[in-house]
Amino acid sequence: MTALLLALAAGAVAGVALGALGAGGSVLTVPALVWLLGFTPAAATTASLVVVIVTSVTALAGHARAGTVRWRSGLLFAAAGVVPAAVAGALSARVPEQVLTLMFAVLAGAAALAMLRRRAPRAGTTASAPRAAGAGAAGAGAGLGAVTGFLGVGGGFLAVPALVSVLAVPMGAAVGTSLLVVLVNAVVALGARAGTAAHLDLAPLLPFLAAAVLGAWDGRRLAARVSAGTLRRIFGSVLLAVAVAMAATAVR
């Protein structure tokens, strides 16, 4: 019962992070599924994609109603990650679980450091450099797709700064737009894992998923009351602790 309650709390936190910041939620999902609900690392990365898809749809709906989604920029960015997400999703099942855990710990640490940065990313793209912007968007989108497919995370902590600095998406619209990118990549990655997903036991995942959806629904409203910097520091600190714990588990 204690593990279930903790899983519900973790699901709510993951949903709030995704809804408020467009990042961080899915990185918390995998360790929560492993430690609290008994999933193997491989199964957790697949189940995480289910959580990412459902919570992203929930959070994206709220941002769409508020007009804070740049659909064209988001779809162009996501298109670059479609093939890498599919290939990485198919390859992930062949990776030993210890290696997968260690790779996820590194990713969580990178996400934590990115979220703990005090300065918001600056828009660096100008109208005089469309080719550079296009190449940068393609590279960032491909990298994000590969991360999503391989480790089962949305990668919003990569998408938000890339959208702002490469495609000049205003910070106010970057969170909503990143949810669109995350959703497309997660759907493609889950499709590539269709064989393993068919054998996934979703029953223990449903309470976690319900809590995440409720958290994502409230995340955008929380972001209107608490500064983005404060939220990033809180979630970044949690992620850093998770990264250290996962790394310790992997190297035992």
ABEGO torsion letter per residue (X at the ends): XAAAAAAAAAAAAAAAAAAAAGBGAAAAAAAAAAAAAGBBAAAAAAAAAAAAAAAAAAAAAAAAAAGABBAAAAAAAAAAAAAAAAAAAAAAAABBAAAAAAAAAAAAAAAAAAAABABBBBBABBAABAAAAAAAAAAAAAAAAAAAAAAGBAGAAAAAAAAAAAAGBBAAAAAAAAAAAAAAAAAAAAAAAAAAAAABBAAAAAAAAAAAAAAAAAAAAAAAABBAAAAAAAAAAAAAAAAAAAAAAAAX
